[in-house]
């Protein structure tokens, strides 16, 4: 092998693959889409990602993939934190109730992860699916900020946060009861 051929082979190995270039371009596109998205679109994107994480954790539970369960639940927790931290508590009376609900969901997802409690994760998933649909409806209704457009959602969030006990205490029956009320 000549030196020129060896250098060509080395350069070819070091060059990024077409797939890597496409993935990098897609990542740049997604970052740009996210950073320029209007608030209501950003909110629905966060809920979509949250629901995806919870579906992924369910699949990981199915295959006893402990790392997969952990990774998806940790990412779901990060999204809940972002949702809670983005709330503007001064815009509507129910915001504090929604913040409390986010805190509850965060604590439940942490406990589900620590104890690998599939039922707890499912209960959170059911509540989050209800919230996600409410915010999607708000976004479709044209609420530009996506803040507080669903009165029944605000009322339910306020009810959940004002109860003396957490909305889905530790028993599975209590969690199912709240989920059935929300459905």
C-alpha positions in Angstrom: 0.0 0.0 0.0 1.4 3.4 -0.9 1.6 6.2 1.5 -1.0 8.1 -0.6 -3.5 5.2 -0.3 -2.9 4.9 3.4 -3.5 8.7 3.9 -6.7 8.4 1.8 -7.9 5.5 3.9 -7.2 7.4 7.1 -9.0 10.5 5.9 -12.0 8.4 4.7 -12.2 6.8 8.2 -12.0 10.2 9.9 -14.6 11.9 7.7 -18.1 11.9 9.2 -20.6 9.6 7.6 -23.6 10.8 5.6 -25.8 9.5 8.4 -23.9 11.5 11.0 -24.2 14.6 8.9 -27.9 14.1 8.5 -28.4 13.6 12.2 -26.4 16.7 12.9 -28.5 18.7 10.5 -31.7 17.3 12.0 -30.5 18.2 15.5 -29.8 21.8 14.3 -33.2 22.0 12.7 -34.9 20.7 15.9 -33.0 23.1 18.1 -34.0 26.0 15.8 -37.6 24.9 15.8 -37.7 24.6 19.5 -36.0 28.0 20.2 -38.4 29.8 17.8 -41.6 28.0 18.7 -44.5 30.1 20.1 -45.3 29.4 23.8 -48.4 27.3 23.1 -46.4 25.1 20.6 -43.5 24.8 23.1 -46.0 23.7 25.8 -47.5 21.0 23.6 -44.0 19.8 22.5 -43.0 19.4 26.1 -46.2 17.4 26.9 -45.6 15.3 23.8 -42.1 14.5 24.9 -43.3 13.8 28.4 -45.9 11.4 27.1 -43.3 9.7 24.9 -41.0 9.3 27.9 -43.8 7.6 29.9 -44.6 5.3 27.0 -40.9 4.4 26.8 -40.8 3.7 30.5 -43.8 1.4 30.1 -42.0 -0.5 27.3 -38.9 -0.7 29.5 -41.0 -2.1 32.3 -42.3 -4.7 29.9 -38.8 -5.9 29.1 -37.4 -5.4 32.6 -35.0 -2.8 31.2 -34.1 -1.1 34.5 -31.8 1.4 32.8 -34.5 2.2 30.2 -37.0 2.8 33.0 -34.6 5.0 34.9 -33.6 7.1 31.8 -37.1 7.7 30.6 -38.5 8.5 34.1 -35.6 10.9 34.8 -36.2 12.7 31.5 -39.9 12.9 32.4 -39.0 14.4 35.7 -36.9 17.0 34.0 -39.8 18.0 31.8 -42.1 18.3 34.8 -39.6 20.6 36.4 -39.4 22.7 33.2 -43.2 22.9 33.1 -43.5 23.9 36.7 -40.7 26.4 36.5 -42.3 28.0 33.4 -45.6 28.7 35.2 -46.5 32.3 35.6 -48.2 32.2 39.0 -49.5 35.8 38.7 -51.6 35.2 35.5 -54.4 33.1 36.9 -55.7 31.8 40.2 -55.3 28.1 39.3 -51.6 28.4 38.6 -50.6 27.6 42.1 -52.8 24.6 42.0 -51.2 23.4 38.8 -47.7 24.0 40.3 -48.8 21.8 43.2 -50.0 19.2 40.8 -46.6 19.3 39.0 -44.9 18.9 42.4 -47.0 15.9 43.1 -46.3 14.4 39.7 -42.6 15.0 40.2 -42.6 13.3 43.6 -44.6 10.4 42.2 -42.3 9.9 39.2 -39.2 10.0 41.5 -40.8 7.4 43.8 -41.9 5.3 40.8 -38.3 5.3 39.6 -36.7 4.6 43.0 -39.0 1.7 43.7 -39.5 0.7 40.1 -43.2 1.0 40.8 -44.9 0.5 37.4 -48.4 1.3 38.8 -47.3 4.6 40.2 -45.8 5.5 36.8 -49.0 4.5 35.1 -51.1 6.6 37.4 -48.9 9.6 36.6 -49.1 8.8 32.9 -52.9 8.8 33.0 -53.0 12.2 34.7 -50.4 13.6 32.4 -52.3 12.4 29.4 -55.4 14.3 30.6 -53.3 17.5 31.1 -51.6 17.1 27.7 -55.0 16.8 26.0 -56.3 19.9 27.8 -53.2 22.0 26.7 -53.5 20.7 23.1 -57.1 21.8 23.1 -56.1 25.2 24.5 -53.4 25.5 21.8 -55.9 24.7 19.1 -58.3 27.2 20.5 -55.8 29.9 19.8 -54.7 30.7 23.3 -51.3 32.1 22.3 -49.7 31.7 25.7 -51.4 28.4 26.4 -52.0 29.7 30.0 -55.2 28.9 31.7 -57.6 28.6 28.7 -59.3 25.4 30.0 -61.6 26.4 32.9 -62.5 22.8 33.8 -58.7 22.0 33.8 -58.1 24.9 36.1 -60.8 23.9 38.4 -59.6 20.3 38.6 -56.0 21.4 39.2 -57.2 23.7 42.0 -59.3 20.9 43.5 -56.4 18.5 43.5 -54.0 20.9 45.1 -56.4 22.0 47.8 -57.2 18.5 49.1 -55.6 17.8 52.5 -54.1 14.7 51.1 -52.1 14.4 47.9 -54.4 13.7 44.9 -53.1 10.2 44.5 -51.8 9.1 47.9 -49.8 5.9 48.1 -52.4 3.3 47.5 -53.2 2.1 44.0 -57.0 2.4 44.7 -56.7 6.0 45.6 -54.6 6.7 42.4 -57.2 4.9 40.3 -60.0 6.9 41.9 -58.4 10.2 41.0 -57.7 9.0 37.5 -61.3 7.8 37.0 -62.5 11.2 38.2 -60.3 13.0 35.7 -61.4 10.7 32.8 
